[in-house]
Amino acid sequence: MNNITVYTTTTCPYCVMMKNFLKDQGLPFKEVNVQLDPIAANRLVAATGQLGVPQTEVNGQWVLGYDPDRVLMLLK
């Protein structure tokens, strides 16, 4: 079972693209909106050094931005 978490904001078009990509692949994921959850935003920056979104954690590995090829690579 893959563990996928997408960190998003309310207004980010690439976040929507990432979520739609995961849905289209039939991959379940958890969404954390860092705009609504400042504690999660702080955790994200601590983990990756980046505040940009989307950031997707796939089985403990980070994918910065909308990078579906990297997501698929990490799922194999």
CYANA upper distance limits for C-alpha pairs under 8 A (distance plus 0.5 A):
  2 ASN  CA     58 VAL  CA      7.71
  2 ASN  CA     59 ASN  CA      6.67
  2 ASN  CA     75 LEU  CA      7.46
  3 ASN  CA     29 PHE  CA      7.57
  3 ASN  CA     57 GLU  CA      8.27
  3 ASN  CA     58 VAL  CA      6.36
  3 ASN  CA     59 ASN  CA      5.54
  3 ASN  CA     60 GLY  CA      8.37
  4 ILE  CA     28 PRO  CA      7.67
  4 ILE  CA     29 PHE  CA      5.31
  4 ILE  CA     30 LYS  CA      6.85
  4 ILE  CA     56 THR  CA      7.42
  4 ILE  CA     57 GLU  CA      6.07
  4 ILE  CA     58 VAL  CA      5.17
  4 ILE  CA     59 ASN  CA      6.92
  5 THR  CA     29 PHE  CA      5.96
  5 THR  CA     30 LYS  CA      5.15
  5 THR  CA     31 GLU  CA      6.21
  5 THR  CA     32 VAL  CA      7.66
  5 THR  CA     56 THR  CA      6.09
  5 THR  CA     57 GLU  CA      5.64
  5 THR  CA     58 VAL  CA      7.27
  6 VAL  CA     15 CYS  CA      8.34
  6 VAL  CA     18 MET  CA      8.45
  6 VAL  CA     19 LYS  CA      7.98
  6 VAL  CA     29 PHE  CA      7.51
  6 VAL  CA     30 LYS  CA      6.73
  6 VAL  CA     31 GLU  CA      5.36
  6 VAL  CA     32 VAL  CA      6.70
  6 VAL  CA     54 PRO  CA      7.11
  6 VAL  CA     55 GLN  CA      6.44
  6 VAL  CA     56 THR  CA      4.86
  6 VAL  CA     57 GLU  CA      6.96
  7 TYR  CA     15 CYS  CA      8.38
  7 TYR  CA     31 GLU  CA      6.46
  7 TYR  CA     32 VAL  CA      5.32
  7 TYR  CA     33 ASN  CA      6.32
  7 TYR  CA     34 VAL  CA      6.95
  7 TYR  CA     53 VAL  CA      6.95
  7 TYR  CA     54 PRO  CA      6.05
  7 TYR  CA     55 GLN  CA      5.70
  7 TYR  CA     56 THR  CA      6.55
  8 THR  CA     12 CYS  CA      7.46
  8 THR  CA     15 CYS  CA      6.14
  8 THR  CA     31 GLU  CA      7.53
  8 THR  CA     32 VAL  CA      6.62
  8 THR  CA     33 ASN  CA      5.22
  8 THR  CA     34 VAL  CA      6.51
  8 THR  CA     35 GLN  CA      8.03
  8 THR  CA     53 VAL  CA      6.07
  8 THR  CA     54 PRO  CA      5.68
  8 THR  CA     55 GLN  CA      7.65
  9 THR  CA     15 CYS  CA      7.83
  9 THR  CA     33 ASN  CA      5.63
  9 THR  CA     34 VAL  CA      6.31
  9 THR  CA     35 GLN  CA      5.65
  9 THR  CA     36 LEU  CA      8.26
  9 THR  CA     53 VAL  CA      7.49
  9 THR  CA     54 PRO  CA      8.28
 10 THR  CA     33 ASN  CA      7.45
 10 THR  CA     35 GLN  CA      7.26
 12 CYS  CA     16 VAL  CA      7.32
 12 CYS  CA     53 VAL  CA      7.77
 12 CYS  CA     54 PRO  CA      8.13
 13 PRO  CA     17 MET  CA      6.92
 14 TYR  CA     18 MET  CA      6.65
 14 TYR  CA     53 VAL  CA      8.21
 14 TYR  CA     54 PRO  CA      6.98
 14 TYR  CA     65 GLY  CA      7.68
 14 TYR  CA     66 TYR  CA      6.39
 15 CYS  CA     19 LYS  CA      6.71
 15 CYS  CA     53 VAL  CA      7.24
 15 CYS  CA     54 PRO  CA      5.46
 15 CYS  CA     66 TYR  CA      7.79
 16 VAL  CA     20 ASN  CA      6.54
 17 MET  CA     21 PHE  CA      6.53
 17 MET  CA     66 TYR  CA      7.71
 18 MET  CA     22 LEU  CA      6.77
 18 MET  CA     54 PRO  CA      7.95
 18 MET  CA     66 TYR  CA      6.37
 18 MET  CA     67 ASP  CA      8.43
 18 MET  CA     68 PRO  CA      7.81
 19 LYS  CA     23 LYS  CA      6.68
 20 ASN  CA     24 ASP  CA      6.48
 21 PHE  CA     25 GLN  CA      6.75
 21 PHE  CA     68 PRO  CA      7.75
 22 LEU  CA     26 GLY  CA      6.78
 22 LEU  CA     27 LEU  CA      5.70
 22 LEU  CA     28 PRO  CA      7.69
 22 LEU  CA     29 PHE  CA      8.02
 23 LYS  CA     27 LEU  CA      6.31
 23 LYS  CA     28 PRO  CA      7.61
 32 VAL  CA     37 ASP  CA      8.16
 32 VAL  CA     40 ALA  CA      7.91
 33 ASN  CA     37 ASP  CA      6.68
 34 VAL  CA     38 PRO  CA      6.34
 34 VAL  CA     39 ILE  CA      8.31
 34 VAL  CA     40 ALA  CA      6.26
 34 VAL  CA     41 ALA  CA      5.24
 35 GLN  CA     41 ALA  CA      7.86
 37 ASP  CA     41 ALA  CA      6.90
 38 PRO  CA     42 ASN  CA      6.73
 39 ILE  CA     43 ARG  CA      6.82
 40 ALA  CA     44 LEU  CA      6.56
 41 ALA  CA     45 VAL  CA      6.85
 41 ALA  CA     51 LEU  CA      7.82
 42 ASN  CA     46 ALA  CA      6.66
 43 ARG  CA     47 ALA  CA      6.60
 44 LEU  CA     48 THR  CA      6.59
 44 LEU  CA     49 GLY  CA      7.95
 44 LEU  CA     50 GLN  CA      7.76
 44 LEU  CA     51 LEU  CA      7.55
 45 VAL  CA     49 GLY  CA      5.08
 45 VAL  CA     50 GLN  CA      5.63
 45 VAL  CA     51 LEU  CA      6.11
 48 THR  CA     62 TRP  CA      8.23
 52 GLY  CA     64 LEU  CA      8.42
 52 GLY  CA     65 GLY  CA      8.07
 53 VAL  CA     64 LEU  CA      7.75
 53 VAL  CA     65 GLY  CA      6.52
 54 PRO  CA     64 LEU  CA      7.00
 54 PRO  CA     65 GLY  CA      5.46
 54 PRO  CA     66 TYR  CA      7.08
 55 GLN  CA     62 TRP  CA      7.34
 55 GLN  CA     63 VAL  CA      6.22
 55 GLN  CA     64 LEU  CA      5.25
 55 GLN  CA     65 GLY  CA      6.23
 55 GLN  CA     66 TYR  CA      8.49
 56 THR  CA     62 TRP  CA      6.27
 56 THR  CA     63 VAL  CA      5.58
 56 THR  CA     64 LEU  CA      7.10
 56 THR  CA     65 GLY  CA      8.31
 57 GLU  CA     61 GLN  CA      6.00
 57 GLU  CA     62 TRP  CA      5.15
 57 GLU  CA     63 VAL  CA      6.82
 58 VAL  CA     62 TRP  CA      6.79
 58 VAL  CA     63 VAL  CA      7.94
 58 VAL  CA     71 VAL  CA      7.43
 58 VAL  CA     74 LEU  CA      7.12
 58 VAL  CA     75 LEU  CA      7.74
 59 ASN  CA     74 LEU  CA      8.10
 59 ASN  CA     75 LEU  CA      8.27
 61 GLN  CA     74 LEU  CA      8.00
 63 VAL  CA     67 ASP  CA      7.34
 63 VAL  CA     70 ARG  CA      7.31
 63 VAL  CA     71 VAL  CA      7.28
 67 ASP  CA     71 VAL  CA      7.04
 68 PRO  CA     72 LEU  CA      6.73
 69 ASP  CA     73 MET  CA      6.67
 70 ARG  CA     74 LEU  CA      6.72
 71 VAL  CA     75 LEU  CA      6.90
 72 LEU  CA     76 LYS  CA      7.18
